[in-house]
Amino acid sequence: MGLLLQCLNIKKEFGDKTVLKDISFDVEVGDRIGIVGNNGAGKTTLAHIITNTIKADKGNILWHNKDIKIGYLHQSTYYTQREFQNMIKGDQEEIREFFQTTKELGVNKIEGWDNRRLSNLSGGEKTKLAIAKIWAEKPQLLILDEPTNHMDYEGVQWLISEIEKYKGTILVISHDRYFMDQSVDRIIEVEDGEAHCYRGNYTFYRDEKKRIYESQLQHYKEQEKYKDKIQNDIKRLKGWSEKGHRQSTKKEGFKEFHRVKAKKKDKQVKSKIKRLGKIEVEGVKKPKEEQQIKFNFNNDDDKCGDRILEAKSIGKSFGNKKLFEDSSFYIQRGEKIALFGKNGCGKTTLINAIFKEIYMDEGELYLSSSAKVAYLSQDVMNLDGNKTVFETFGIENYKIRGILQTLLANMGFSKDMIHKKVNTLSLGERTRLKVAYMIMMENNVLILDEPTNHLDVHSREMLEEALENYMGTIILVSHDRYILERICNKVLIFKNKKIKRYEYSFKEYINREERNKKNSVKKSIDEQLMILENKIAGVVGKLSCLTPDMDKYKELDEEFRALIAAKKEIRNKKY
């Protein structure tokens, strides 16, 4: 297909911090590339340099097609109300395409939305509108920064399907492992200011990186053993040399023999010291371990009753929009339960009702008085930006401050970082800060609303491990399929204006849904084939009564051929 662009030795500094040190890689036309790295590694900075919204301090972006049209999806927090207002204006063809795409994404009737509605968009709606606008513009290069944040399952599936059909080139910055596995075939990892390329999807990259780490670690250990051996040899040879020099100074004996022997040992010592120095300079370096971020949730669950939450025939509407009605369910102590459904189905509304911030229109919602609830909301921008990381907790007790310092260190906050203002933190660092705040609370129930948004993959995996070991109750809202499959042993589904409890894991629920969908498609295809078979039989019956020289025969023959072609196409879909 040919080269689209080349990044050549890109360097970018902010103040005294070097974010990108030496970034070089090629992008070919039609590539599907995932850009990964820890929070703060410089992924979004790199995207801005590629789109020329910021300048590199050194290096170049070499374009092989300067007229290429770029579509850049920013993270949802980037967009303002004015930008969403502008989305529903402009070129009529683009507007039609935009409205059609929003409908496919499950956001309907936006053409009638006023400024008030546009100023109260959910995170999922913001992402979907921004994606629809970019798709309507039909760019040749897509740069998508965290495109699945706040997106529901259906929206993610739509995006995966559209990426598969998309003819241009795609760069995706994402920590969504399932999405990356389905949508990219090459990974560029930004680490320590440099780019490392891997051919394959996200799972291949993680496996390959682990293999390379283990291989390098093994070579490093063997090298260290060899260095120890050389150092022991040097120590032994020096001992022999010193003995030889002592013997060569004595009046009696073989002085010349000892002098020559000592010199020989000195020469061997120099040779081994030189070899050791060469290993230090050119040898295998100790591979860098991934930063260990520890989320340790404590819970005091001894006094908590068996039933944490119970809903009896609850219902809730906003204006003419009914979210759910006549829904009854319960959550037991120690369960890890997923709240799952499309954007806008009422998941966050239910959470708000649990905290009595809003009330049900009908029915009763009961929370056990023994439940001590810690809540992680989606909004990481609601922290006081003028406070430092440490000041956010407002802890004066000296002993507890020590515990907090240890906790923050375990979660990747260095001694310097705890004195930084919150408004200087990345979105991922703010998320970790909010999780730290939860951990400092004594609780037996965790309510987590999109906890992996903005977290890098390593942090996500560490959080999952902590939640897996947590002995309390978890109510989890997420569209991250990996965390739902790993953590949740029960499911509350928001569907068809009902909330329904399922007595099996999220993974089992998804597997059943996908089987049902396949069976439904198969049934639909079988029905279509049956209709075509009947039509073909009818045409054949009519043809048998005619001769080839008749005009009606030719007309029916063309219809017969078209029906056979349609049947072949449908059978290909089936098999």
C-alpha positions as CSV (number, residue, x, y, z in Angstrom):
1,M,0.0,0.0,0.0
2,G,2.9,2.3,0.6
3,L,4.1,4.7,3.3
4,L,1.7,7.3,4.7
5,L,4.0,9.0,7.2
6,Q,7.3,8.6,9.1
7,C,8.0,9.8,12.6
8,L,11.7,10.6,12.7
9,N,13.5,11.1,16.1
10,I,10.7,13.1,17.6
11,K,11.6,14.8,20.9
12,K,9.3,16.9,23.1
13,E,10.0,18.5,26.5
14,F,7.7,20.4,28.9
15,G,9.8,22.5,31.2
16,D,12.4,20.3,32.7
17,K,10.5,17.1,31.9
18,T,11.3,15.1,28.7
19,V,8.1,13.4,27.6
20,L,9.2,12.1,24.2
21,K,13.0,11.4,23.9
22,D,13.5,9.7,20.5
23,I,10.3,8.5,18.8
24,S,10.7,6.9,15.4
25,F,8.3,4.6,13.4
26,D,6.6,4.3,10.0
27,V,2.9,4.2,9.3
28,E,1.7,2.5,6.1
29,V,-1.6,3.2,4.3
30,G,-4.3,1.0,5.7
31,D,-2.5,0.3,9.0
32,R,-4.5,-0.4,12.2
33,I,-2.1,0.7,14.9
34,G,-2.7,0.7,18.7
35,I,-0.6,3.2,20.7
36,V,-0.1,2.0,24.2
37,G,1.9,3.1,27.3
38,N,1.5,4.1,30.9
39,N,-0.4,7.3,31.9
40,G,1.8,10.3,31.2
41,A,4.0,8.4,28.7
42,G,3.3,11.0,26.0
43,K,0.8,9.1,23.8
44,T,-1.6,12.1,23.4
45,T,1.4,14.5,23.0
46,L,2.5,12.3,20.1
47,A,-1.0,12.5,18.5
48,H,-0.9,16.3,18.8
49,I,2.5,16.4,17.1
50,I,1.2,14.2,14.2
51,T,-1.8,16.5,13.7
52,N,0.5,19.6,14.0
53,T,-1.4,21.1,17.0
54,I,1.8,21.2,18.9
55,K,5.4,21.3,17.6
56,A,8.1,18.8,18.3
57,D,11.3,20.3,19.8
58,K,13.4,18.0,17.6
59,G,12.7,15.6,14.8
60,N,10.2,15.6,11.9
61,I,6.9,14.1,10.7
62,L,7.5,13.2,7.1
63,W,4.2,12.9,5.2
64,H,4.1,10.9,1.9
65,N,0.7,12.5,1.1
66,K,0.4,16.0,2.4
67,D,-3.3,16.5,1.3
68,I,-4.6,13.7,3.6
69,K,-7.7,14.5,5.6
70,I,-7.4,13.7,9.3
71,G,-10.2,12.9,11.8
72,Y,-9.1,13.3,15.4
73,L,-11.3,12.0,18.2
74,H,-10.2,13.7,21.5
75,Q,-11.1,12.3,24.9
76,S,-14.7,13.3,25.9
77,T,-13.5,15.8,28.5
78,Y,-12.0,17.9,25.7
79,Y,-15.3,18.8,24.0
80,T,-17.3,21.9,24.9
81,Q,-21.0,22.6,24.5
82,R,-20.3,25.0,21.6
83,E,-18.5,22.2,19.7
84,F,-21.5,19.9,20.1
85,Q,-23.8,22.7,18.9
86,N,-21.5,23.1,15.8
87,M,-21.7,19.4,15.1
88,I,-25.4,19.7,14.0
89,K,-24.6,22.5,11.6
90,G,-22.7,22.7,8.3
91,D,-22.6,20.7,5.0
92,Q,-26.0,19.0,4.5
93,E,-24.6,15.7,3.3
94,E,-22.3,15.5,6.3
95,I,-25.2,16.4,8.6
96,R,-27.4,13.6,7.1
97,E,-24.5,11.2,7.6
98,F,-24.0,12.5,11.1
99,F,-27.6,11.9,12.1
100,Q,-27.6,8.4,10.6
101,T,-24.5,7.4,12.5
102,T,-25.8,8.8,15.8
103,K,-28.9,6.6,15.3
104,E,-26.7,3.5,14.7
105,L,-24.9,4.3,17.9
106,G,-28.2,4.5,19.8
107,V,-28.5,8.3,20.2
108,N,-31.8,9.3,18.6
109,K,-33.6,12.5,17.6
110,I,-30.6,14.8,18.3
111,E,-31.8,17.1,15.5
112,G,-34.4,18.3,18.0
113,W,-32.1,18.8,20.9
114,D,-31.8,22.4,22.2
115,N,-28.8,24.0,23.9
116,R,-30.0,22.9,27.4
117,R,-30.0,19.2,26.2
118,L,-26.6,19.6,24.6
119,S,-25.2,21.1,27.9
120,N,-26.3,17.9,29.8
121,L,-24.7,15.2,27.7
122,S,-23.5,12.1,29.4
123,G,-19.9,10.9,28.8
124,G,-21.2,8.2,26.5
125,E,-23.3,10.7,24.5
126,K,-20.3,13.0,24.1
127,T,-18.1,10.2,22.8
128,K,-20.8,9.0,20.4
129,L,-21.6,12.4,19.0
130,A,-17.8,13.1,18.4
131,I,-17.4,9.7,16.7
132,A,-20.4,10.3,14.5
133,K,-19.1,13.7,13.4
134,I,-15.7,12.3,12.5
135,W,-17.3,9.4,10.6
136,A,-19.5,11.8,8.6
137,E,-16.4,13.8,7.5
138,K,-14.9,10.6,5.9
139,P,-11.2,11.2,6.7
140,Q,-8.4,9.1,5.3
141,L,-6.6,9.0,8.7
142,L,-8.4,8.4,12.0
143,I,-6.7,9.2,15.3
144,L,-8.9,7.9,18.1
145,D,-7.9,8.8,21.7
146,E,-9.7,6.5,24.2
147,P,-12.7,6.0,21.9
148,T,-14.4,3.4,24.2
149,N,-14.4,5.5,27.4
150,H,-18.0,5.8,28.5
151,M,-19.2,3.8,25.5
152,D,-21.7,1.0,26.1
153,Y,-21.3,-2.5,24.8
154,E,-23.4,-1.9,21.7
155,G,-21.4,1.2,20.9
156,V,-18.1,-0.6,21.2
157,Q,-19.3,-3.4,19.0
158,W,-20.5,-0.8,16.4
159,L,-17.0,0.8,16.4
160,I,-15.2,-2.5,16.0
161,S,-17.5,-3.3,13.0
162,E,-16.9,0.1,11.4
163,I,-13.2,-0.1,11.9
164,E,-13.2,-3.4,10.1
165,K,-15.0,-1.8,7.1
166,Y,-13.0,1.4,7.1
167,K,-10.7,1.8,4.1
168,G,-8.2,4.3,5.6
169,T,-5.5,4.3,8.2
170,I,-6.2,4.2,12.0
171,L,-4.1,5.1,15.0
172,V,-5.8,4.2,18.3
173,I,-4.7,5.3,21.7
174,S,-6.5,3.0,24.1
175,H,-6.3,1.0,27.3
176,D,-9.3,-1.1,26.4
177,R,-7.8,-4.6,25.9
178,Y,-10.8,-6.3,24.3
179,F,-11.3,-3.4,21.8
180,M,-7.6,-3.4,20.9
181,D,-7.6,-7.2,20.4
182,Q,-10.5,-6.8,17.9
183,S,-9.5,-3.7,16.1
184,V,-5.7,-3.4,15.6
185,D,-2.9,-5.6,14.1
186,R,0.1,-3.6,15.2
187,I,1.1,-2.1,18.5
188,I,3.5,0.9,19.2
189,E,4.4,1.1,22.8
190,V,5.7,4.5,24.1
191,E,8.0,3.8,27.1
192,D,10.7,6.0,28.6
193,G,10.3,8.4,25.7
194,E,11.0,5.8,23.0
195,A,8.8,3.8,20.6
196,H,8.8,0.0,20.5
197,C,6.9,-1.7,17.7
198,Y,5.1,-5.1,17.8
199,R,3.3,-6.9,14.9
200,G,0.0,-8.3,16.2
201,N,-2.9,-7.3,18.4
202,Y,-2.8,-6.3,22.1
203,T,-2.7,-9.9,23.5
204,F,0.2,-10.7,21.1
205,Y,2.0,-7.6,22.3
206,R,1.6,-8.4,26.0
207,D,2.7,-12.0,25.5
208,E,5.7,-11.0,23.3
209,K,6.8,-8.3,25.8
210,K,6.6,-10.8,28.6
211,R,8.7,-13.3,26.6
212,I,11.3,-10.6,25.8
213,Y,11.4,-9.5,29.4
214,E,11.9,-13.1,30.7
215,S,14.5,-13.9,28.0
216,Q,16.4,-10.7,28.8
217,L,16.2,-11.3,32.6
218,Q,17.5,-14.9,32.1
219,H,20.5,-13.5,30.0
220,Y,21.1,-10.9,32.6
221,K,21.1,-13.4,35.5
222,E,23.6,-15.6,33.5
223,Q,25.7,-12.6,32.8
224,E,25.7,-11.7,36.5
225,K,26.8,-15.2,37.4
226,Y,29.6,-14.9,34.9
227,K,30.6,-11.5,36.3
228,D,30.7,-13.0,39.8
229,K,33.0,-15.8,38.5
230,I,35.3,-13.2,36.9
231,Q,35.4,-11.2,40.1
232,N,36.3,-14.4,42.1
233,D,39.0,-15.2,39.5
234,I,40.4,-11.7,39.8
235,K,40.4,-12.0,43.6
236,R,42.2,-15.4,43.4
237,L,44.7,-14.2,40.8
238,K,45.5,-11.1,42.8
239,G,46.2,-13.4,45.8
240,W,48.6,-15.5,43.8
241,S,50.2,-12.3,42.3
242,E,50.8,-10.8,45.8
243,K,52.3,-14.1,47.0
244,G,54.6,-14.3,43.9
245,H,55.8,-10.7,44.5
246,R,56.5,-11.5,48.1
247,Q,58.5,-14.7,47.1
248,S,60.5,-12.7,44.5
249,T,61.9,-10.4,47.2
250,K,63.4,-13.1,49.3
251,K,67.2,-13.7,49.2
252,E,67.0,-17.5,48.8
253,G,64.9,-19.5,46.5
254,F,63.7,-19.0,42.9
255,K,63.3,-15.2,42.9
256,E,63.2,-14.9,39.1
257,F,60.6,-17.8,38.8
258,H,58.3,-16.0,41.3
259,R,58.8,-12.7,39.6
260,V,57.8,-14.0,36.2
261,K,54.9,-15.9,37.7
262,A,53.6,-12.8,39.5
263,K,53.8,-10.8,36.3
264,K,51.8,-13.4,34.5
265,K,49.1,-13.3,37.1
266,D,49.1,-9.4,36.9
267,K,48.6,-9.7,33.2
268,Q,45.7,-12.1,33.7
269,V,44.1,-9.8,36.3
270,K,44.3,-6.9,33.8
271,S,42.7,-9.0,31.1
272,K,39.9,-10.1,33.3
273,I,39.3,-6.5,34.6
274,K,39.2,-5.4,31.0
275,R,36.7,-8.1,30.2
276,L,34.6,-7.1,33.2
277,G,34.6,-3.5,32.0
278,K,33.5,-4.4,28.5
279,I,30.5,-6.4,30.0
280,E,29.5,-3.3,32.1
281,V,29.5,-1.2,28.9
282,E,28.2,-3.6,26.2
283,G,26.6,-6.3,28.2
284,V,22.9,-7.1,28.8
285,K,21.2,-4.5,30.9
286,K,18.8,-5.5,33.6
287,P,15.3,-5.3,32.1
288,K,13.0,-2.7,33.6
289,E,10.2,-4.2,35.7
290,E,6.7,-2.7,35.3
291,Q,5.8,-0.3,38.1
292,Q,4.0,-2.2,40.8
293,I,0.8,-0.3,41.7
294,K,-1.0,-1.9,44.7
295,F,-4.7,-1.3,45.4
296,N,-5.4,-2.8,48.8
297,F,-9.1,-2.5,49.7
298,N,-9.9,-3.1,53.4
299,N,-13.4,-4.1,54.4
300,D,-15.2,-4.5,57.7
301,D,-17.9,-7.0,56.7
302,D,-18.5,-8.9,59.9
303,K,-21.5,-6.8,61.0
304,C,-23.1,-6.6,57.6
305,G,-26.4,-8.5,57.0
306,D,-26.8,-11.0,54.2
307,R,-29.0,-8.7,52.0
308,I,-27.2,-5.5,51.2
309,L,-29.7,-4.0,48.7
310,E,-33.3,-4.8,47.8
311,A,-35.6,-3.3,45.2
312,K,-39.3,-3.9,45.1
313,S,-41.2,-2.9,42.0
314,I,-39.2,0.3,41.4
315,G,-39.6,2.6,38.5
316,K,-38.1,5.9,37.4
317,S,-38.8,8.5,34.7
318,F,-37.4,11.8,33.6
319,G,-40.1,13.8,31.9
320,N,-41.6,11.6,29.1
321,K,-38.6,9.3,29.2
322,K,-39.1,6.1,31.3
323,L,-35.9,4.5,32.3
324,F,-37.2,1.4,34.0
325,E,-40.4,0.2,35.7
326,D,-41.8,-2.6,37.9
327,S,-38.3,-3.9,38.6
328,S,-37.5,-6.1,41.6
329,F,-34.1,-7.6,42.5
330,Y,-31.6,-7.9,45.4
331,I,-27.9,-7.9,46.1
332,Q,-26.4,-10.2,48.6
333,R,-23.4,-9.7,50.9
334,G,-20.1,-10.5,49.2
335,E,-21.6,-10.6,45.7
336,K,-19.7,-8.9,42.8
337,I,-22.4,-7.7,40.6
338,A,-22.3,-6.0,37.2
339,L,-24.8,-3.3,36.3
340,F,-25.0,-3.7,32.5
341,G,-27.0,-1.9,29.8
342,K,-26.9,0.7,27.1
343,N,-25.9,4.4,27.7
344,G,-28.9,6.2,29.3
345,C,-30.7,3.1,30.5
346,G,-30.6,4.2,34.2
347,K,-27.5,2.6,35.7
348,T,-26.1,5.9,37.2
349,T,-29.7,6.9,38.2
350,L,-29.9,3.7,40.3
351,I,-26.6,4.5,41.9
352,N,-27.8,8.0,42.7
353,A,-31.0,6.5,44.2
354,I,-28.9,4.2,46.5
355,F,-27.3,7.4,47.9
356,K,-30.7,9.1,48.2
357,E,-29.6,11.9,45.8
358,I,-32.8,11.1,43.9
359,Y,-35.9,9.0,44.7
360,M,-37.8,6.4,42.8
361,D,-41.2,7.4,41.3
362,E,-42.6,4.0,42.3
363,G,-41.6,1.1,44.5
364,E,-39.1,0.8,47.3
365,L,-35.3,0.7,47.3
366,Y,-33.8,-0.5,50.6
367,L,-30.1,-0.3,51.6
368,S,-28.9,-2.1,54.7
369,S,-28.1,0.2,57.6
370,S,-24.9,-1.9,58.1
371,A,-23.6,-1.1,54.6
372,K,-20.6,1.2,54.6
373,V,-20.4,2.4,51.0
374,A,-17.5,3.8,49.1
375,Y,-18.3,5.3,45.7
376,L,-16.0,6.0,42.7
377,S,-17.9,8.2,40.2
378,Q,-17.0,8.7,36.5
379,D,-16.2,12.3,37.0
380,V,-12.5,12.7,37.8
381,M,-12.6,16.5,37.2
382,N,-14.6,17.2,40.4
383,L,-11.5,17.1,42.7
384,D,-10.3,20.4,44.0
385,G,-7.6,21.3,41.6
386,N,-5.9,23.9,43.9
387,K,-5.2,21.3,46.6
388,T,-2.1,19.1,46.5
389,V,-2.5,15.3,46.3
390,F,-1.8,15.0,50.0
391,E,-4.2,17.9,51.0
392,T,-7.1,16.2,49.1
393,F,-7.4,13.8,52.0
394,G,-7.5,16.4,54.8
395,I,-5.8,14.1,57.3
396,E,-4.2,15.7,60.3
397,N,-3.5,12.6,62.4
398,Y,0.3,11.9,62.1
399,K,0.0,8.1,62.3
400,I,-2.8,8.0,59.6
401,R,-0.7,10.4,57.4
402,G,2.1,7.8,57.5
403,I,-0.4,5.1,56.3
404,L,-1.6,7.5,53.6
405,Q,2.0,8.1,52.4
406,T,2.6,4.4,52.1
407,L,-0.7,3.9,50.2
408,L,0.1,6.7,47.7
409,A,3.6,5.3,47.1
410,N,2.0,1.8,46.5
411,M,-0.3,3.5,43.9
412,G,2.5,5.1,41.9
413,F,2.7,8.5,43.5
414,S,6.3,9.5,44.2
415,K,7.4,11.8,47.1
416,D,7.5,14.7,44.6
417,M,4.0,13.9,43.2
418,I,2.2,14.0,46.5
419,H,3.0,17.7,46.7
420,K,1.8,18.5,43.2
421,K,-1.5,20.3,42.6
422,V,-4.3,18.1,41.5
423,N,-4.9,20.2,38.4
424,T,-1.5,19.2,37.1
425,L,-2.3,15.5,37.2
426,S,-3.3,13.4,34.2
427,L,-6.8,11.9,34.1
428,G,-5.3,8.5,35.0
429,E,-3.5,9.9,38.0
430,R,-6.7,11.6,39.1
431,T,-8.5,8.3,38.9
432,R,-5.8,6.6,41.0
433,L,-6.2,9.5,43.5
434,K,-9.9,8.9,43.8
435,V,-9.4,5.2,44.3
436,A,-6.9,6.0,47.0
437,Y,-9.5,8.1,48.7
438,M,-11.9,5.2,48.6
439,I,-9.3,2.9,50.1
440,M,-8.8,5.2,53.1
441,M,-12.5,4.8,54.0
442,E,-13.7,1.8,56.1
443,N,-16.2,0.1,53.9
444,N,-17.9,-3.2,53.1
445,V,-19.5,-2.1,49.8
446,L,-17.8,-0.7,46.7
447,I,-19.8,1.1,44.0
448,L,-17.6,1.7,41.0
449,D,-18.8,3.6,38.0
450,E,-16.4,3.1,35.1
451,P,-13.4,2.6,37.4
452,T,-10.9,1.8,34.5
453,N,-11.6,4.9,32.5
454,H,-8.3,6.8,32.1
455,L,-6.3,4.0,33.8
456,D,-3.4,2.5,31.8
457,V,-3.5,-1.2,31.2
458,H,-1.0,-2.1,34.0
459,S,-3.1,-0.1,36.5
460,R,-6.3,-1.8,35.3
461,E,-4.7,-5.2,35.9
462,M,-3.6,-4.3,39.4
463,L,-7.0,-2.9,40.2
464,E,-8.7,-6.1,38.9
465,E,-6.4,-8.2,41.1
466,A,-7.4,-6.1,44.2
467,L,-11.1,-6.3,43.4
468,E,-10.8,-10.0,42.9
469,N,-9.4,-10.4,46.4
470,Y,-11.8,-7.9,48.0
471,M,-14.1,-9.8,50.5
472,G,-16.9,-7.2,50.5
473,T,-19.7,-6.4,48.1
474,I,-19.0,-4.8,44.7
475,I,-21.5,-3.1,42.4
476,L,-19.7,-2.4,39.2
477,V,-20.7,-0.3,36.2
478,S,-18.3,-0.7,33.3
479,H,-18.0,-1.3,29.6
480,D,-14.6,-2.8,30.0
481,R,-15.3,-6.4,29.1
482,Y,-12.1,-7.8,30.6
483,I,-12.9,-6.4,34.1
484,L,-16.5,-7.5,34.0
485,E,-15.6,-11.0,32.9
486,R,-12.9,-11.3,35.6
487,I,-14.7,-9.8,38.6
488,C,-18.5,-10.2,38.3
489,N,-20.3,-13.4,39.4
490,K,-23.8,-11.9,39.1
491,V,-25.5,-9.5,36.7
492,L,-28.2,-6.9,36.8
493,I,-29.3,-6.2,33.2
494,F,-31.1,-2.9,32.2
495,K,-33.1,-3.9,29.1
496,N,-36.5,-3.1,27.7
497,K,-37.2,-0.7,30.6
498,K,-36.7,-3.4,33.2
499,I,-33.9,-4.3,35.6
500,K,-33.5,-8.1,35.8
501,R,-31.1,-10.1,37.9
502,Y,-29.3,-13.1,36.4
503,E,-27.8,-15.9,38.6
504,Y,-24.6,-16.4,36.7
505,S,-21.4,-14.5,35.8
506,F,-21.1,-11.7,33.3
507,K,-19.0,-13.9,31.1
508,E,-21.7,-16.6,31.0
509,Y,-24.3,-13.9,30.3
510,I,-22.3,-12.6,27.3
511,N,-21.7,-16.1,26.0
512,R,-25.4,-16.9,26.2
513,E,-26.3,-13.6,24.4
514,E,-23.9,-14.2,21.6
515,R,-25.2,-17.8,21.2
516,N,-28.8,-16.5,21.1
517,K,-27.8,-13.8,18.5
518,K,-26.1,-16.4,16.3
519,N,-29.1,-18.7,16.5
520,S,-31.4,-15.8,15.7
521,V,-29.3,-14.9,12.6
522,K,-29.3,-18.5,11.6
523,K,-33.1,-18.8,12.0
524,S,-33.5,-15.6,9.9
525,I,-31.3,-16.9,7.2
526,D,-33.2,-20.2,7.1
527,E,-36.5,-18.3,6.8
528,Q,-35.1,-16.3,3.9
529,L,-33.8,-19.4,2.2
530,M,-37.3,-21.1,2.6
531,I,-39.0,-18.0,1.0
532,L,-36.5,-18.1,-1.9
533,E,-36.9,-21.8,-2.4
534,N,-40.7,-21.3,-2.7
535,K,-40.3,-18.5,-5.2
536,I,-37.8,-20.6,-7.3
537,A,-40.2,-23.5,-7.3
538,G,-43.0,-21.2,-8.5
539,V,-40.8,-19.8,-11.3
540,V,-39.7,-23.3,-12.4
541,G,-43.3,-24.4,-12.5
542,K,-44.2,-21.4,-14.8
543,L,-41.2,-22.0,-17.0
544,S,-42.2,-25.6,-17.6
545,C,-45.3,-24.4,-19.3
546,L,-43.4,-22.1,-21.7
547,T,-41.0,-22.5,-24.6
548,P,-37.6,-20.6,-24.9
549,D,-38.8,-18.5,-27.8
550,M,-41.5,-16.8,-25.8
551,D,-41.0,-13.3,-24.3
552,K,-42.5,-14.4,-21.0
553,Y,-40.0,-17.3,-20.9
554,K,-37.0,-14.9,-21.1
555,E,-38.5,-12.6,-18.4
556,L,-39.0,-15.6,-16.0
557,D,-35.5,-17.0,-16.8
558,E,-33.9,-13.7,-15.7
559,E,-36.0,-13.8,-12.5
560,F,-34.9,-17.4,-12.0
561,R,-31.2,-16.5,-12.3
562,A,-31.6,-13.6,-9.9
563,L,-33.3,-15.8,-7.3
564,I,-30.5,-18.4,-7.6
565,A,-27.9,-15.6,-7.2
566,A,-29.7,-14.3,-4.1
567,K,-29.9,-17.8,-2.7
568,K,-26.2,-18.3,-3.2
569,E,-25.4,-15.0,-1.4
570,I,-27.6,-15.9,1.6
571,R,-26.1,-19.4,1.8
572,N,-22.6,-17.9,1.9
573,K,-23.7,-15.7,4.9
574,K,-24.8,-18.9,6.6
575,Y,-21.7,-20.8,6.1
